[in-house]
Amino acid sequence: MAGSIFGNNFQVATWGESHGEGIGVVVDGCPAGLPMDEGKIQEYLDRRKPGQTRYSTPRKEKDEVRILSGVFEGKTTGTPISMIVSNTSQRSKDYSEIAQYFRPGHADYTFDQKYGFRDYRGGGRSSGRETIGRVAAGAVAAAVLAELGISVAAYTKEIGGIAIDEAQARLENREKSPLYMPDLEASKRAELLLEQKMKEQDSVGGIVECIVKGAPAGLGEPVFEKLDANLAKAVMSIGAVKGVEIGDGFLAAKAFGSDNNDAFCMTKEGSVAKQTNHAGGVLGGISDGSDIILRAALKPTPSIARTQKTVNKKGEEITVEIRGRHDPVIVPRAVVVVESMVAITVLDMLFASMTSDLERMKRFFL
């Protein structure tokens, strides 16, 4: 299987299956000397860990990370960083019957068509547990960015049509909400909706917003390696994501040029800035120095206990009720996954930009 490696200068290779021995990642390209230990990685993994609220799968996994290489005496060595998280709570028997049919909304059919064989236990490589490797790598990327004064923060913006009020949203409230919403009033209303849908054996989708602060102007290339294009690819590679927008996104299609254009101005410090940020921090595929704003739309969890129509491998039309332990909403646990993929992409493109200007290279090397 190809396609498990992401990035050019900061490379991330994930491996493992949902019900295998474990999930892991190899991070290549991290500079030496970065303070790093398992505790820093664990903070990120704990944010996507299952079983923390009634709105996530009851599968109990500690998701404890072990660093196997690339770190010595509390600092990165510059060599590949290999990390593993063991699977300890597999219940493969919950999935035995789905080996004979295709679950609606899942990758079962397409996987069979491509490979002629699939690991039906929880979806194998198509499972959400694959994102463990992304999050572990994202923790490393975010640590490098923090050393450079760049922060990446994501949160739940909307669940089931219930959106946060920007005026009363506070990032520090994110951890107080079981849905990772920075607006606690919106969180309560979304929780009530989820309770209703859980009783109806249904699931809910939503939107994650991610903001990058402190990124310099000049990240990204003007043609195929655009910053926004690579961010979209990175976030769209997350299993449940069905749409990505930068800045005003689809609202720009309804705007006029006089409204959508961001006017440039000079700051008191004598640098160029923008009066607004409809572009979301990216112009012509290159960062402009303002906040990079991205939103990801996530579909409802496809595994629901309600009766659904499907087809089995014999070509017979049947009805099924999906059993097992599943999230009634994927969005809250996906917040840190979106954050991680954005951090990985920004760092990768930051490294690439180091060689785009000869004078910059001279200042560094001479």
Residue pairs with C-beta under 8 A, 6 or more apart in sequence:
1 115
1 125
4 13
4 14
4 15
4 125
5 11
5 12
5 13
6 12
6 13
6 234
6 237
6 344
7 29
7 344
7 345
7 348
8 348
8 352
9 29
9 348
9 351
9 352
10 27
10 28
10 29
10 30
10 141
10 344
10 347
10 348
10 351
11 27
11 28
11 29
11 348
12 25
12 26
12 27
12 133
12 134
12 137
12 344
13 25
13 26
13 28
14 23
14 24
14 25
14 130
14 132
14 133
14 134
14 137
15 23
15 24
15 25
15 26
15 133
16 22
16 23
16 24
16 87
16 129
16 130
16 132
16 133
17 23
17 119
17 121
17 122
17 124
17 125
17 127
17 129
17 130
18 87
18 90
18 119
18 121
18 122
18 123
18 124
18 127
18 128
18 129
18 130
19 87
19 90
19 92
19 95
19 119
19 121
19 122
19 124
20 87
20 119
21 86
21 87
22 84
22 85
22 86
22 87
23 84
23 85
23 87
23 129
23 130
23 132
23 133
24 82
24 83
24 84
24 85
24 133
25 82
25 83
25 132
25 133
25 134
25 136
25 137
26 80
26 81
26 82
26 83
27 70
27 80
27 81
27 82
27 83
27 136
27 137
27 140
28 80
28 81
29 348
29 351
30 70
30 76
30 78
30 81
30 140
30 144
31 76
31 78
31 144
32 75
32 76
32 77
32 78
33 75
33 76
33 78
34 75
34 76
34 140
34 143
34 144
34 147
35 74
35 75
35 143
36 67
36 71
36 74
36 75
36 76
36 81
36 140
36 143
37 67
37 71
37 74
38 65
38 66
38 67
40 139
40 143
41 65
41 67
41 83
41 136
41 139
41 140
42 64
42 65
43 139
44 135
44 136
44 138
44 139
44 142
44 336
44 340
45 63
45 65
45 85
45 132
45 135
45 136
45 139
46 63
47 135
47 180
47 333
47 335
47 336
48 63
48 131
48 132
48 135
48 333
48 334
48 336
48 337
49 61
49 62
49 63
50 56
50 57
50 58
50 59
50 60
50 61
50 63
50 325
50 327
50 333
51 57
51 58
51 59
51 60
51 61
52 178
53 178
53 332
54 178
55 178
55 179
55 191
55 194
55 327
55 328
55 329
55 332
56 327
56 332
56 333
57 325
57 326
57 327
58 325
59 89
59 91
59 325
60 89
61 87
61 88
61 89
62 88
63 85
63 132
64 85
64 86
65 83
65 84
65 85
65 136
66 83
66 84
66 85
67 81
67 82
67 83
68 82
68 83
68 84
69 79
69 80
69 81
69 82
70 76
70 77
70 78
70 79
70 80
70 81
70 82
71 77
71 81
76 140
81 140
83 133
83 136
85 132
85 136
87 129
90 121
90 122
91 324
91 325
92 121
92 122
94 323
94 324
94 325
95 120
95 121
95 122
95 324
96 120
97 323
98 108
98 120
98 320
98 322
99 120
100 312
100 313
100 314
101 108
101 310
101 311
101 312
101 313
101 318
101 320
102 108
102 109
102 112
102 310
102 311
102 312
102 313
103 302
103 303
103 310
103 320
103 322
104 302
104 308
104 309
104 310
105 299
105 302
105 303
106 123
106 126
106 302
106 303
107 123
107 126
107 239
108 118
108 120
108 123
111 118
111 124
111 126
112 118
112 313
118 124
119 125
122 129
122 324
126 239
127 239
128 239
128 240
128 327
128 330
128 333
130 239
131 238
131 239
131 334
131 337
131 340
134 238
134 337
134 340
134 341
134 344
135 336
135 337
135 340
137 340
137 344
138 336
138 337
138 339
138 340
138 341
138 343
138 344
139 340
141 340
141 343
141 344
141 346
141 347
142 152
142 339
142 340
142 343
144 347
145 151
145 152
145 343
145 346
145 347
145 350
148 214
148 350
149 214
150 212
150 213
150 214
150 215
150 346
150 350
151 212
151 213
151 214
152 210
152 211
152 212
152 339
152 342
152 343
152 346
153 171
153 210
153 211
153 213
153 339
154 208
154 209
154 210
154 211
154 335
154 336
154 338
154 339
154 342
155 164
155 169
155 171
155 174
155 180
155 181
155 182
155 208
155 209
155 335
156 164
156 174
156 177
156 179
156 180
156 181
156 182
156 206
156 207
156 208
156 209
156 331
156 332
156 335
157 163
157 164
157 181
157 206
157 207
157 208
157 209
157 295
158 164
158 206
158 207
159 179
159 181
159 190
159 193
159 194
159 204
159 205
159 206
159 207
159 329
159 331
160 190
160 193
160 194
160 197
160 204
160 205
160 206
160 329
162 186
162 189
162 190
162 193
163 186
163 207
164 181
164 182
164 183
164 186
165 183
165 185
165 186
168 183
168 185
169 181
169 182
169 183
169 186
170 182
170 183
171 182
172 182
173 181
173 182
173 183
173 184
174 180
174 181
174 182
174 335
176 184
177 184
177 187
178 187
178 191
178 332
179 187
179 190
179 191
179 194
179 329
179 331
179 332
180 331
180 332
180 335
181 187
181 190
190 206
193 204
194 204
194 328
194 329
197 203
197 204
197 328
198 328
200 306
201 304
201 305
201 306
202 300
202 304
202 306
202 328
203 300
203 301
203 302
203 303
203 304
203 326
203 327
203 328
203 329
204 300
204 301
204 328
204 329
204 331
205 240
205 297
205 298
205 299
205 300
205 329
205 330
205 331
206 297
206 298
206 329
206 331
207 295
207 296
207 297
207 298
207 331
208 295
208 296
208 298
208 331
208 334
208 335
208 338
209 293
209 294
209 295
210 293
210 294
210 295
210 296
210 338
210 339
210 342
211 291
211 292
211 293
211 294
212 281
212 291
212 292
212 293
212 294
212 342
212 346
213 291
215 281
215 287
215 289
215 292
215 346
215 350
216 287
216 289
217 286
217 287
217 288
217 289
218 286
218 287
218 353
218 356
218 357
219 227
219 286
219 287
219 346
219 349
219 350
219 353
220 226
220 227
220 228
220 230
220 282
220 285
220 286
220 287
220 349
220 353
221 285
221 286
221 352
222 284
222 285
222 286
223 285
225 285
225 349
225 352
226 282
226 284
226 285
226 286
227 282
227 285
227 286
227 287
227 292
227 345
227 346
227 349
228 246
228 280
228 282
228 285
229 285
230 345
230 348
230 349
231 244
231 246
231 292
231 294
231 342
231 345
231 346
232 244
232 246
234 341
234 342
234 344
234 345
235 241
235 244
235 294
235 296
235 338
235 341
235 342
236 244
237 341
238 296
238 298
238 334
238 337
238 338
238 341
240 298
240 299
240 301
240 330
240 334
241 296
241 297
241 298
241 299
241 334
241 338
242 297
242 298
242 299
243 296
243 297
244 294
244 295
244 296
244 297
245 294
245 295
246 279
246 280
246 281
246 282
246 292
246 293
246 294
247 277
247 278
247 279
247 280
247 281
247 282
247 293
248 255
248 260
248 278
248 279
248 280
249 280
249 295
252 260
252 278
255 278
259 278
260 278
261 278
262 274
262 275
262 276
262 277
262 278
262 279
263 274
263 275
263 276
264 272
264 273
264 274
264 275
265 272
265 273
265 274
265 275
266 272
266 273
267 273
272 289
273 289
273 290
274 288
274 290
277 290
277 291
277 293
279 288
280 291
280 292
280 293
280 294
281 287
281 288
281 289
281 290
281 291
281 292
281 293
282 288
282 292
292 342
292 346
294 338
294 342
296 334
296 338
298 330
298 331
298 334
299 330
300 329
300 330
301 326
301 327
301 328
301 329
301 330
303 322
303 324
303 326
304 322
304 326
305 321
305 322
305 323
306 321
307 319
307 320
307 321
308 319
308 320
308 321
308 322
309 317
309 318
309 319
310 317
310 318
310 319
310 320
311 317
311 318
312 318
327 333
354 360
354 361
354 364
355 361
